């Protein structure tokens, strides 16, 4: 199976991605992470209006194999969370980059993102060992 790494995203080595559109960052986990986790059974996310801090946890994701902490690639205020995924966490794997996003955050500083994130090519090299 060939995994997808969209070029318009930035990636963390902990397998979260971020898509920046103006001052709004959309955050989720990569197709690689979904593949590694297996069947996802539970998702816990911070609430709308909560502040998230770059590098800190914004929730947890649980599969039949493991519980993983989700780390924020940005600092800012949560303006929307994907409640549909909290109700049906098994749907994350259907389309992690479009319908499977977790949070939308109004970022404090968009310059923040490029400093500690990887391009699609850097991330795919990391996870595929290329």
C-alpha positions as CSV (number, residue, x, y, z in Angstrom):
1,X,0.0,0.0,0.0
2,X,1.4,3.4,-1.0
3,X,0.8,6.1,1.7
4,X,0.0,9.6,0.8
5,X,1.9,12.7,2.0
6,X,0.2,15.8,0.7
7,X,2.8,18.5,-0.3
8,X,0.7,21.4,1.2
9,X,1.0,20.0,4.7
10,X,3.8,20.3,7.3
11,X,4.6,17.3,9.5
12,X,5.8,16.5,13.0
13,X,8.0,13.6,13.8
14,X,5.2,12.4,16.2
15,X,3.0,12.0,13.1
16,X,0.7,15.0,13.4
17,X,0.2,17.2,10.3
18,X,-0.8,20.9,10.0
19,X,-2.3,22.7,7.1
20,X,-2.1,26.5,7.4
21,X,-4.7,28.6,5.7
22,X,-4.1,32.3,6.6
23,X,-4.1,32.3,10.4
24,X,-6.2,29.0,10.7
25,X,-4.3,25.8,11.2
26,X,-6.0,22.4,10.6
27,X,-4.4,19.6,12.6
28,X,-4.7,15.9,12.3
29,X,-2.6,12.7,12.1
30,X,-1.0,11.3,9.1
31,X,-2.0,8.2,7.0
32,X,1.2,6.6,8.3
33,X,0.1,7.1,11.9
34,X,-3.4,5.7,11.2
35,X,-1.8,2.7,9.5
36,X,0.5,2.1,12.5
37,X,-2.3,2.4,15.0
38,X,-4.6,0.0,13.4
39,X,-8.3,0.0,14.5
40,X,-9.0,3.3,16.2
41,X,-11.5,3.0,19.0
42,X,-11.4,6.3,21.0
43,X,-10.5,9.9,20.4
44,X,-10.3,12.6,23.1
45,X,-9.7,16.2,22.1
46,X,-9.6,19.6,23.9
47,X,-12.7,21.8,23.7
48,X,-13.5,24.7,21.5
49,X,-12.1,27.9,23.0
50,X,-9.3,26.0,24.7
51,X,-5.7,27.3,24.2
52,X,-3.2,24.8,22.8
53,X,0.6,25.3,23.1
54,X,3.0,24.1,20.5
55,X,4.6,20.8,21.6
56,X,2.0,20.1,24.3
57,X,-0.8,17.6,24.2
58,X,-4.2,18.4,22.7
59,X,-5.7,15.0,23.3
60,X,-5.2,11.3,23.0
61,X,-6.0,8.7,20.4
62,X,-6.6,5.0,21.3
63,X,-6.4,2.0,19.1
64,X,-6.7,-1.7,19.9
65,X,-2.8,-1.6,20.0
66,X,-1.9,1.6,21.9
67,X,-2.9,4.9,23.4
68,X,-1.0,7.8,21.9
69,X,-0.7,11.5,23.0
70,X,-1.5,14.0,20.3
71,X,1.0,16.9,20.2
72,X,0.1,20.4,18.8
73,X,2.3,21.7,16.0
74,X,1.1,25.3,16.8
75,X,0.1,27.6,19.6
76,X,-3.3,29.2,19.5
77,X,-7.0,29.0,20.3
78,X,-9.2,26.1,19.2
79,X,-12.0,27.4,17.0
80,X,-13.4,24.1,15.9
81,X,-13.1,20.4,16.7
82,X,-14.2,17.5,14.6
83,X,-17.0,16.2,16.9
84,X,-18.0,13.6,14.3
85,X,-14.7,11.8,14.8
86,X,-15.2,11.8,18.6
87,X,-18.5,10.0,17.9
88,X,-17.0,7.7,15.3
89,X,-13.2,7.5,15.7
90,X,-13.0,4.5,13.4
91,X,-13.7,7.0,10.5
92,X,-10.3,8.7,10.9
93,X,-8.6,6.3,8.6
94,X,-11.1,6.8,5.8
95,X,-9.6,10.2,4.8
96,X,-7.2,11.5,7.4
97,X,-6.1,14.6,5.4
98,X,-9.6,15.9,4.5
99,X,-12.5,14.6,6.5
100,X,-10.3,13.2,9.3
101,X,-8.9,16.4,10.7
102,X,-9.1,16.9,14.5
103,X,-8.8,20.6,15.3
104,X,-8.9,24.0,13.7
105,X,-6.8,26.5,15.6
106,X,-6.4,30.2,15.2
107,X,-2.6,30.5,15.4
108,X,-0.7,33.0,17.5
109,X,2.2,33.1,15.1
110,X,2.2,31.4,11.7
111,X,6.0,31.7,11.5
112,X,5.9,29.1,14.3
113,X,5.0,26.3,12.0
114,X,7.9,26.1,9.6
115,X,10.5,26.1,12.4
116,X,9.8,22.7,13.9
117,X,8.0,20.9,11.1
118,X,9.0,18.8,8.1
119,X,8.0,19.0,4.4
120,X,6.2,16.0,2.9
121,X,9.5,14.8,1.4
122,X,11.3,15.0,4.7
123,X,8.5,13.2,6.5
124,X,8.1,10.4,4.0
125,X,11.9,9.9,4.2
126,X,11.7,9.7,8.0
127,X,8.8,7.1,8.1
128,X,9.8,5.1,5.1
129,X,13.5,5.1,6.0
130,X,14.5,6.4,2.6
